[in-house]
Amino acid sequence: MALSSSEWTWTAILALTNRVYYDRDVAELKVGDAFVHPNHHSIYDIVGKLGVTSVFEVGCGGGDHLRNLHLLYPETTVRGGDRSTEQLRFLKQRNPEVAEQAMLQDITMPFSTQWPKAELVYSQAVIMHIKTAVSHLNALANMFKLAEKYVVLMENYGCHPFVDDVKRLHEGGHIGWNDVHFHVHHHGGRPYCLVVSKEPCLLALLDDYFELPLAKKNSLLNRPLSLRCRTAEGERV
Ligand SMILES: C[S@@+](CC[C@H](N)C(=O)[O-])C[C@H]1O[C@@H](n2cnc3c(N)ncnc32)[C@H](O)[C@@H]1O
C-alpha cells in the first residue's frame, strides 16, 4: 500500500481524455490503457460510486488526487489539507488549478472549526506514518469530525489496527456519529480499501479486516487493546 520512492512518479496527474472517466451507466471508473495506481483507482472509484458532493483529502501532498478528482467530478467540491508548507508550495507549482482548495492543516492537532467539512474525508498513505503516542487516534477522531457521511482510509492496514481503533474511538465517545459501519471497496476482485460510513452504504460490508492488504494477523498491533496484558515481563497477548 505504501508507495516506494520509485512509485511516486506514478502518482500521475491523469490526462483526462475520454479514456478516463466515471461511467455512471455501469457505476465504475474507466481508465482505458492509462496507468492508475490501484490505491488511486480505488479512491477515485469510491468517490464516483458514493456520489458525494464534497470531498476532503487529509495529507494531500502535491495535490494530484485533488486535481484528478476535480477533473473527474467537476460538480463535486474537492479540498485538502497538509501540515507541510513545503508540500503546499509544491502543490501550487504542480497543480495550480487546485491551489486555492488546499490549506495548511495538521490533522493531529486539536480540532479547528475553521477546517471545512465534507461528505467524504479520505487519507492515502498518511495515517499509517503517524506513530507518535496517540497522534494517529487524534487524527482519526478529527477525520470523523470533518466527515458528514464517509471516512475512507487508503492506508497500510498493518501499521495500525484501524477497525479496532475506530471502534474504540466510537465507544469512547470520540466519534460523534450514532453508528459506524465498516465497508470495503474491492480492486482486482479483492478487498482493497476500508470505508467507514455513518449509515450503511452500497459498498460491501467488511468481512475480515485481515483480508485487507498488508493487515497482519500475527501483529500485536491488530489485537484489541483489551486482549493485551502488561506483566512484569512486558506486554503479552
Ligand atoms: C506519503 S505522502 C501522501 C500524499 C498524498 N496523500 C498522495 O497520496 O499523493 C504523506 C503526506 O501526508 C502529510 N502529513 C503527514 N502528517 C500529517 C499530519 N499530521 N497532518 C496533515 N498532513 C500530514 C505529509 O506532509 C505528506 O504530504
The ligand as a Gaussian input file, in Angstrom:
#p B3LYP/6-31G(d) Opt

LIG

0 1
 C        3.175000       9.841000       1.627000
 S        2.573000      11.462000       1.420000
 C        0.990000      11.198000       0.625000
 C        0.498000      12.408000      -0.107000
 C       -0.841000      12.213000      -0.829000
 N       -1.837000      11.706000       0.079000
 C       -0.691000      11.291000      -2.016000
 O       -1.142000      10.142000      -1.946000
 O       -0.123000      11.699000      -3.046000
 C        2.091000      11.876000       3.091000
 C        1.616000      13.303000       3.222000
 O        0.982000      13.440000       4.489000
 C        1.362000      14.677000       5.052000
 N        1.186000      14.588000       6.507000
 C        1.915000      13.855000       7.383000
 N        1.470000      14.035000       8.637000
 C        0.427000      14.897000       8.559000
 C       -0.457000      15.481000       9.514000
 N       -0.308000      15.230000      10.816000
 N       -1.427000      16.307000       9.083000
 C       -1.562000      16.586000       7.755000
 N       -0.747000      16.077000       6.805000
 C        0.237000      15.246000       7.200000
 C        2.810000      14.860000       4.601000
 O        3.227000      16.213000       4.688000
 C        2.741000      14.341000       3.177000
 O        2.412000      15.344000       2.265000

